[in-house]
Amino acid sequence: MSVLNFKIPQSWCRLPGILTVAWFALLFATDAVAQSALFTPEQKARLIELTRQDPVAKAEFAKLQALADAALSATPNPIKKIQTEGKLAGDPVKIATETAFRDMRALFALGYAYEITGETKYAEKTRAFILAWAETNQPTGDPIDETSLEPLLVAYDQTRATFPADARTAADRYLHKIVAAEWGARQVTNNWQSHRLKIIGLAAYVLRDETQIARALQGFKDQIAVNLNADGSSLDFRDRDALHYHVYDLEPLLTLAITAQNHGLNLYDYPGKDGASLRRSVHFLIPFCIGEREHHEFVNSKVAFDRKRAANGEKAYQVGRLFRPEEGFKALSLAAFLDHSVDPVVTKLAGQNTNLMGAWTLILVRAGREK
């Protein structure tokens, strides 16, 4: 049986909306602050039901809650300037950022622990982490660095209703700074722009900023036109000769498309030039994930930094290495929110996934999409 199959009450089958990988409704409240910007109350109800009744979901949540419990005694470790982009593995500056990003894993766990249990201790600790980052971190507008702030945006959406007014103002100001920095940076057409639009879009939905939401959605449409090709390949695949970068391009676009879908917009099938679409680019990946096709990575990459990483001994960037099917798991799991036809591939790849966040994504898919 598919790992995405599960039984739900018949009445739920008529509920609207598709869940994104990142967010659920905070409360069954209706005011603008208490209501989650990114999910519906029905989606939250399905998740809670799964974690109480389904053995697999219950076990995965137990692992996630254990991380959240450990985070309760942790001290936030924000960094003033995030710096990973353009840095080789082993660079002390990159290591410092990666150390600070342990906070993102803590926020991921804390947000969902609060979402499912409603225990205030998780919301309070989430608030401590977010306010520490809001006070310390200075956004630069580099989307490759700031894309990793996604768990913070998610956790804030999950707990924003619990923030006192002054704390909410401080956190909102931080998100506005992130958005302004991203728009203020040079706009491009490769994966950088895909990650930029994801960051802006998520922050804009959390802030209920209709102007920025509209700009992000228009940016998505513009990106489909210049980044994806009619055959399903992407600009990044052609420039880097690597499915690694095709996947890295799809993941943020899928995240934003899922969020938009939950607000009634179908971006998954938005047409680019000559019939290009996000759906078509997802399906371009599938043959490489089921063993029908192979690809040797980075052989004809046009980017010098790829060769520098290979020379630095970084395994993922070795010239000529075979793309591994499991590398497409995250992108295809995200696509499963929008496209049931990818279920067999996701089910196949799920057996090769040992990552807690990957396993949790499958629970979110099961909880979030319509049957």
C-alpha positions in Angstrom: 0.0 0.0 0.0 1.2 3.5 -0.8 2.7 5.4 2.2 0.4 8.2 1.2 -2.8 6.2 1.6 -4.8 6.6 4.8 -8.5 6.6 5.8 -10.2 9.8 6.8 -13.8 10.5 7.8 -16.1 10.8 4.7 -17.1 14.3 5.7 -13.5 15.5 5.3 -13.4 14.5 1.6 -15.4 17.7 0.8 -13.1 20.0 2.6 -11.2 22.5 0.4 -7.5 23.2 0.4 -4.2 21.6 0.0 -1.7 21.5 2.8 1.8 22.8 2.3 4.9 21.0 3.7 5.4 23.7 6.2 2.2 24.9 7.9 -1.2 24.2 9.5 -3.9 26.3 11.1 -3.0 27.7 14.5 -6.4 27.7 16.2 -10.0 27.3 15.2 -10.3 31.1 15.7 -11.4 33.7 13.1 -9.6 36.9 14.0 -6.8 38.0 11.6 -4.0 37.3 14.1 -5.1 34.0 15.6 -6.0 32.4 12.3 -2.9 30.9 10.5 -2.1 32.6 7.3 -1.0 29.5 5.6 -3.3 26.6 6.6 -6.9 25.8 7.4 -8.4 24.5 10.7 -9.5 21.4 8.8 -6.0 20.6 7.9 -4.8 20.9 11.5 -7.7 18.6 12.6 -6.5 16.0 10.1 -3.0 16.2 11.3 -4.0 15.9 15.0 -6.2 12.9 14.1 -3.4 11.2 12.3 -0.9 11.7 15.1 -3.4 10.2 17.6 -4.8 7.3 15.6 -2.3 6.3 12.9 0.7 4.2 14.2 3.2 5.6 11.7 2.2 9.2 12.2 2.1 8.7 16.0 5.7 7.3 16.0 7.0 10.1 13.8 5.5 12.7 15.9 7.0 11.1 19.0 10.4 11.6 17.4 9.6 15.2 16.6 8.3 15.9 20.0 11.5 14.5 21.5 13.5 17.1 19.6 11.1 19.8 20.8 11.5 18.7 24.4 15.3 18.8 24.0 15.0 22.3 22.5 13.2 23.5 25.6 16.5 23.6 27.5 18.5 25.0 24.6 19.8 28.5 24.3 19.1 30.4 21.0 22.3 30.9 18.9 21.4 33.5 16.2 24.1 34.8 13.9 24.4 38.4 12.8 25.2 37.6 9.2 24.2 34.3 7.5 27.1 33.2 5.2 27.0 29.9 3.4 26.6 30.9 -0.3 29.9 30.8 -2.1 31.7 29.1 0.8 33.5 25.8 0.6 32.9 23.0 3.1 35.2 23.5 6.0 35.3 27.3 5.7 35.1 28.6 9.3 32.6 31.3 8.3 30.3 28.7 6.8 30.7 26.4 9.8 29.6 29.2 12.1 26.4 29.7 10.1 25.7 26.0 10.1 26.1 25.9 13.8 23.6 28.7 14.2 21.2 27.0 11.9 20.7 24.3 14.5 18.1 26.7 15.8 16.1 26.1 12.6 15.8 22.4 13.5 14.7 23.3 17.0 12.1 25.7 15.6 10.8 23.1 13.2 10.2 20.7 16.1 8.9 23.3 18.5 6.4 24.7 16.0 4.8 21.4 15.2 4.9 20.3 18.9 2.8 23.4 19.7 0.6 22.9 16.7 -0.4 19.3 17.7 -0.4 19.5 21.5 -1.3 23.1 22.1 1.1 23.1 25.1 2.2 26.7 25.8 5.8 25.7 26.8 6.5 25.0 23.1 5.0 28.3 22.0 7.0 30.2 24.6 10.3 28.6 23.6 9.5 29.2 19.9 9.0 32.9 20.8 12.4 33.0 22.5 14.2 31.7 19.5 12.4 33.9 17.0 12.9 37.1 19.0 16.6 36.3 19.5 17.0 36.0 15.7 14.9 39.1 15.1 17.2 41.1 17.5 20.5 39.7 16.1 20.3 38.7 12.5 20.7 41.3 9.8 19.2 40.1 6.5 21.5 40.5 3.5 19.1 39.7 0.6 21.1 36.6 -0.4 18.4 34.0 -1.0 20.8 31.0 -0.8 21.7 32.0 2.7 18.2 33.1 3.8 16.3 30.2 2.3 17.2 28.2 5.4 15.1 30.6 7.5 12.0 28.7 6.3 11.5 26.9 9.6 11.5 30.2 11.4 8.8 31.6 9.1 6.8 28.4 9.6 7.1 28.4 13.4 6.2 32.0 13.6 3.0 31.4 11.6 2.2 28.5 13.9 2.7 30.6 17.1 2.1 34.2 16.1 -1.2 34.3 17.9 0.6 33.6 21.2 3.0 36.6 20.8 2.2 39.6 23.0 1.7 42.7 20.9 5.2 44.2 21.4 6.9 40.8 20.6 4.7 40.4 17.5 5.7 43.9 16.4 9.4 43.0 16.7 9.0 39.7 14.8 6.9 41.3 12.1 9.6 44.0 11.7 12.2 41.3 11.2 10.1 39.6 8.5 9.6 42.9 6.7 13.4 43.5 6.8 13.9 40.1 5.2 11.5 40.9 2.4 13.0 44.3 1.8 16.5 42.9 1.6 15.5 40.3 -0.9 13.8 42.7 -3.2 16.7 45.1 -2.8 19.2 42.6 -4.1 19.9 42.0 -7.7 17.1 40.0 -9.3 18.2 37.0 -11.4 16.6 34.1 -13.3 18.3 31.0 -11.9 17.7 29.0 -8.6 18.5 32.1 -6.6 15.3 33.8 -7.7 13.3 30.7 -7.0 14.5 30.7 -3.4 14.1 34.5 -3.2 10.4 34.2 -4.2 9.8 31.4 -1.7 11.2 33.5 1.2 9.3 36.6 0.2 6.1 34.7 -0.5 6.1 32.8 2.8 6.9 35.9 4.8 4.3 37.9 3.0 1.6 35.4 3.7 2.5 35.3 7.4 2.4 39.1 7.6 -0.9 39.2 5.6 0.8 41.7 3.3 -1.4 41.7 0.2 1.0 43.9 -1.8 4.0 41.6 -1.2 1.9 38.5 -1.8 0.9 39.9 -5.2 4.5 40.7 -6.0 5.7 37.3 -5.0 3.0 35.5 -7.1 3.8 37.7 -10.1 7.5 36.9 -9.6 6.6 33.2 -9.6 4.9 33.6 -13.0 7.8 35.5 -14.4 10.2 32.8 -13.1 8.3 30.0 -14.8 8.6 32.0 -18.0 12.4 32.4 -17.9 13.6 29.5 -15.8 11.6 26.4 -17.0 11.7 24.9 -20.5 9.0 23.2 -22.5 10.8 19.8 -22.3 10.7 20.1 -18.5 14.3 20.9 -18.0 15.4 24.1 -16.1 17.9 26.9 -16.6 19.9 25.5 -13.7 20.0 22.0 -15.2 21.3 23.3 -18.5 23.9 25.7 -16.8 25.1 23.2 -14.2 24.5 19.9 -16.1 23.3 18.6 -12.8 19.9 17.3 -11.6 21.1 18.3 -8.2 20.4 21.9 -9.2 17.2 21.1 -11.1 15.9 19.7 -7.8 17.2 22.7 -5.9 15.3 25.0 -8.3 12.0 23.0 -8.0 11.9 22.8 -4.2 11.3 26.5 -3.4 8.9 26.9 -6.4 6.9 23.9 -5.2 6.8 25.3 -1.6 5.3 28.6 -2.9 2.9 26.9 -5.3 1.6 24.8 -2.4 1.0 27.9 -0.3 -0.8 29.6 -3.2 -2.9 26.5 -3.8 -4.1 26.7 -0.2 -5.3 30.2 -1.1 -7.1 29.0 -4.2 -4.5 29.6 -6.8 -3.2 26.8 -9.1 0.5 27.7 -9.9 1.5 24.1 -10.4 0.1 24.3 -13.9 0.7 27.9 -14.7 1.9 27.9 -18.3 5.3 29.3 -19.2 6.7 29.6 -22.7 5.8 26.8 -25.2 3.9 24.8 -22.5 6.5 24.9 -19.8 5.2 24.4 -16.3 6.2 23.4 -12.8 4.2 20.1 -13.3 6.2 19.4 -16.5 9.5 20.0 -14.7 8.6 17.7 -11.9 7.8 15.0 -14.3 11.1 15.6 -16.1 12.8 14.4 -12.9 10.8 11.2 -12.5 12.6 8.9 -15.0 15.9 9.6 -13.1 14.2 8.6 -9.8 12.8 5.3 -11.0 15.8 4.0 -12.8 14.7 4.6 -16.4 17.4 7.2 -17.0 20.8 8.0 -15.6 22.7 11.3 -15.4 26.3 12.0 -14.7 26.4 15.2 -12.7 28.4 18.4 -13.4 30.2 17.1 -16.5 29.5 20.2 -18.6 28.8 22.7 -15.8 29.4 26.3 -16.8 29.9 27.4 -13.2 33.5 27.6 -11.9 32.4 27.2 -8.3 31.2 23.7 -9.0 34.7 22.7 -10.0 36.1 24.4 -6.8 33.8 22.3 -4.6 34.8 19.1 -6.5 38.5 20.0 -5.9 37.6 20.6 -2.2 36.6 16.9 -2.0 32.8 17.6 -1.6 31.2 14.3 -2.6 27.9 15.8 -3.9 29.7 17.9 -6.4 32.2 15.4 -7.9 32.3 15.7 -11.7 30.7 12.7 -13.3 29.1 11.1 -10.2 25.7 9.5 -10.9 22.6 11.2 -9.7 21.0 9.1 -7.0 17.2 8.6 -7.1 16.7 9.5 -3.5 18.0 13.0 -4.2 14.7 13.7 -5.8 12.7 12.6 -2.7 12.1 16.0 -1.2 11.0 17.7 -4.4 8.7 14.8 -5.3 7.2 14.7 -1.8 6.4 18.4 -2.1 4.9 17.7 -5.5 2.7 15.1 -3.9 0.7 17.8 -2.2 -0.4 19.0 -5.7 -0.1 15.9 -7.9 -1.3 12.4 -6.9 0.4 10.9 -10.0 3.7 11.1 -8.2 2.6 8.9 -5.4 4.1 5.7 -6.7 7.6 7.3 -7.0 7.4 8.9 -3.6 6.4 5.6 -2.0 9.3 3.9 -3.7 11.8 6.5 -2.5 10.4 6.7 1.0 12.0 3.4 1.8 15.4 5.0 1.2 14.7 8.0 3.4 16.1 8.0 6.9 15.7 11.7 7.6 13.1 12.7 10.2 12.1 15.8 8.3 11.6 13.8 5.2 9.4 11.2 7.0 7.4 14.0 8.6 6.8 15.5 5.2 4.9 12.4 4.2 2.8 12.7 7.3 2.0 16.3 6.3 1.1 15.2 2.8 -1.3 12.6 4.2 -2.9 15.2 6.5 -3.0 18.0 4.1 -4.4 17.1 0.7 -7.9 16.2 -0.4 -8.8 12.5 -1.2 
